[in-house]
Amino acid sequence: MCQFGVPNLLFVTHVPALLLSLTIGFIVLFSDRKNNANRYLFLSTMFLCLWIISDIGGWEFFDPRINLFFTRLALLTSVSILPFFCFIVEFTGRSISRLKKIILSIPFLPIILLLFTDYNAYIYDQNTCSASYGPLIKYVFIVSILFLSISIGVLKNFYNERKGHDDKTVKQIKLIAASLTFVVLWFFSVVLLVNFSSSDYFYMLTPAGIVIFVSILAYSMVRYQLLDIKLIAAQALTYSIWLLIGSEYFLTNSLDSYLLTTLILIFSIIFGIFLIKSVKFEVQRKEQLQNMADSLAIANDQLRKLDNAKTEFISIASHQLRTPITAIKGFVSLILEGSYGDIGTDAKGALEKVFVSTERLVELIEDLLNVSRIESGRMTFTFEKANIEKILKELYENFVLVAKNKKFYLDLKLPEAPLPEIVMDQFKVRELISNFIDNALKYTEKGGVTIKAEILDNGVVVNENGFVIFGKKSEFGKVVRITVSDTGIGVARDDIPYLFKKFSRGKDVSRLHVGGTGLGLYVGKAITQAHHGQVWVESDGQGLGSRFIIEIPIEHVE
């Protein structure tokens, strides 16, 4: 008598494994039928289903010939290693040419050709249907180990390539490697149990390993997005509705009910197809947006590196330029002072122009160095108590002669009570106010400049566009406000948001033939922010003058 039928045990082990494998296999295929990796994984899953079916036939059928047929058919499952290997290769981003596929298929040809011969399996006991395996089983074992080893090697190399770059892909690699290792260990464990116990019934546990393997794949779909969960849910819901509606055919006998069920099924199929397509389109769009976001992130990273390289270049170049320019300025100054003897009027005029040009170069180099320090985070400040009133008076004395030579007025308005000492970097604050006064004189054609200082109980808050937020007060308490106002060309409201950016200048400055890089205000804003202060510009319009305003808290805030 042949092997006993065990329908209850098969229902617990084999049937769930078959249904689960079929479901996952078709979901993988229909999620993207054009994807070679999905096709190969589907083929591999179908071969596993074929093995489960052949094992069910081996346990259920008592006829020796049928039993032998299913026993031999089970060995065809070893061919599943080929599409699984191709899946691994495609997963790593590589492709397999048609010639390579043919070459890879050659080792599996003997298995197919000798599948239904005694080289595979043959029955040596008609009573128990006990089968014995021929030399083909050893060949299958060698080929399987070889392809599994190569697959693990390909996964390992891909893991080393992606390690530290793409966390999601690395987790997927680990999951595939873990599931593959689990299946191999499970199979060998079952074989060992059969050999030690001399009971073939332990072979019934093999499908449980497939259930766990397929469950790990299902988990990976949800957890690490090997497949999109929305698409899977839409497909599962649609197929379930179709099955539920189709089951009505078995519960009714009337023609009207058949026609109604058919009509509902047709509409549900049409609706379901549109639903799956729309969800798939949404998933594809989401993937495209994600790819664009990843590409943008990479581009931003490259731009950041280029910007850092540019900043470093400017810093090095400025340092190298400052030394010879300072020397030129020094020697020209000595010549003008007569340290090297008397010079003619024409030569003196030319040297004065050289001196002015070198001063502009020195200012430009200093601005470039400050920009590079700001962007690289190397801008240092020395905070200590200093008298802001003293700084304003010194600057007034420095610029009053310049104003008189241009026939402008320069006024300094200080409060009656002396201004308090404040904690600040006095050299940088002096540089900031000096730049504002210098600009006011440059961009004024008639009239003059007024410097005003006052104490306020609360400072203002300026938004990112350079405008004061009315009604909002600074959190740093009392402030010293310094206003440098002029009767010059003014500033258009549309230009204000760009004035404190790098290399930005007003649109109307070109007609005054005034040189400049547009870096002074950018550096000035960084200096003010380091003091927890505010800087902004106000103007009544073009040709109506402008007011550059600085606020610095009296109490220093760390």
Secondary structure as the mmCIF struct_conf table of DSSP 4:
data_model
#
loop_
_struct_conf.conf_type_id
_struct_conf.id
_struct_conf.beg_label_comp_id
_struct_conf.beg_label_asym_id
_struct_conf.beg_label_seq_id
_struct_conf.end_label_comp_id
_struct_conf.end_label_asym_id
_struct_conf.end_label_seq_id
HELX_LH_PP_P HELX_LH_PP_P1 GLN A 3 GLY A 5
HELX_RH_AL_P HELX_RH_AL_P1 PRO A 7 SER A 31
TURN_TY1_P TURN_TY1_P1 ARG A 33 LYS A 34
HELX_RH_AL_P HELX_RH_AL_P2 ASN A 36 GLU A 60
BEND BEND1 ASP A 63 ASP A 63
HELX_RH_AL_P HELX_RH_AL_P3 PRO A 64 ALA A 74
HELX_RH_3T_P HELX_RH_3T_P1 LEU A 75 SER A 80
HELX_RH_AL_P HELX_RH_AL_P4 ILE A 81 PHE A 91
TURN_TY1_P TURN_TY1_P2 THR A 92 GLY A 93
HELX_RH_AL_P HELX_RH_AL_P5 ARG A 98 SER A 105
HELX_RH_3T_P HELX_RH_3T_P2 ILE A 106 PHE A 108
HELX_RH_AL_P HELX_RH_AL_P6 LEU A 109 LEU A 113
TURN_TY1_P TURN_TY1_P3 LEU A 114 PHE A 116
BEND BEND2 THR A 117 THR A 117
TURN_TY1_P TURN_TY1_P4 ASP A 118 ASN A 120
STRN STRN1 ALA A 121 ASP A 125
TURN_TY1_P TURN_TY1_P5 GLN A 126 CYS A 129
STRN STRN2 SER A 130 TYR A 133
TURN_TY1_P TURN_TY1_P6 PRO A 135 PRO A 135
HELX_RH_AL_P HELX_RH_AL_P7 LEU A 136 ARG A 162
TURN_TY1_P TURN_TY1_P7 LYS A 163 HIS A 165
HELX_RH_AL_P HELX_RH_AL_P8 ASP A 167 SER A 197
TURN_TY1_P TURN_TY1_P8 SER A 198 SER A 198
HELX_RH_3T_P HELX_RH_3T_P3 ASP A 200 LEU A 205
HELX_RH_AL_P HELX_RH_AL_P9 THR A 206 ARG A 223
BEND BEND3 TYR A 224 TYR A 224
BEND BEND4 LEU A 226 LEU A 227
HELX_RH_AL_P HELX_RH_AL_P10 ILE A 229 GLY A 246
HELX_RH_3T_P HELX_RH_3T_P4 SER A 247 PHE A 250
TURN_TY1_P TURN_TY1_P9 LEU A 251 LEU A 251
HELX_RH_AL_P HELX_RH_AL_P11 LEU A 255 LEU A 336
TURN_TY1_P TURN_TY1_P10 GLU A 337 TYR A 340
HELX_RH_AL_P HELX_RH_AL_P12 THR A 345 SER A 376
TURN_TY1_P TURN_TY1_P11 GLY A 377 GLY A 377
STRN STRN3 GLU A 384 ASN A 387
HELX_RH_AL_P HELX_RH_AL_P13 ILE A 388 ASN A 405
TURN_TY1_P TURN_TY1_P12 LYS A 406 LYS A 407
STRN STRN4 TYR A 409 LYS A 413
BEND BEND5 GLU A 416 ALA A 417
HELX_LH_PP_P HELX_LH_PP_P2 PRO A 418 PRO A 420
STRN STRN5 GLU A 421 MET A 424
HELX_RH_AL_P HELX_RH_AL_P14 GLN A 426 LYS A 442
TURN_TY1_P TURN_TY1_P13 TYR A 443 TYR A 443
BEND BEND6 GLU A 445 GLY A 447
STRN STRN6 GLY A 448 LEU A 456
BEND BEND7 ASP A 457 ASN A 458
STRN STRN7 VAL A 460 VAL A 462
TURN_TY1_P TURN_TY1_P14 GLU A 464 ASN A 465
BEND BEND8 GLY A 466 GLY A 466
STRN STRN8 VAL A 468 LYS A 473
TURN_TY1_P TURN_TY1_P15 GLU A 475 PHE A 476
STRN STRN9 VAL A 479 ASP A 486
BEND BEND9 THR A 487 ILE A 489
HELX_RH_3T_P HELX_RH_3T_P5 ARG A 493 ASP A 495
HELX_RH_AL_P HELX_RH_AL_P15 ILE A 496 LEU A 499
TURN_TY1_P TURN_TY1_P16 PHE A 500 PHE A 500
BEND BEND10 LYS A 501 LYS A 501
TURN_TY1_P TURN_TY1_P17 LYS A 502 PHE A 503
TURN_TY1_P TURN_TY1_P18 LYS A 507 ASP A 508
BEND BEND11 VAL A 509 VAL A 509
HELX_RH_3T_P HELX_RH_3T_P6 SER A 510 LEU A 512
TURN_TY1_P TURN_TY1_P19 HIS A 513 HIS A 513
BEND BEND12 GLY A 518 GLY A 518
HELX_RH_AL_P HELX_RH_AL_P16 GLY A 520 ALA A 530
TURN_TY1_P TURN_TY1_P20 HIS A 531 HIS A 532
STRN STRN10 GLN A 534 SER A 539
BEND BEND13 ASP A 540 GLY A 541
TURN_TY1_P TURN_TY1_P21 GLN A 542 GLY A 543
BEND BEND14 LEU A 544 LEU A 544
STRN STRN11 SER A 546 PRO A 553
BEND BEND15 ILE A 554 GLU A 555
#
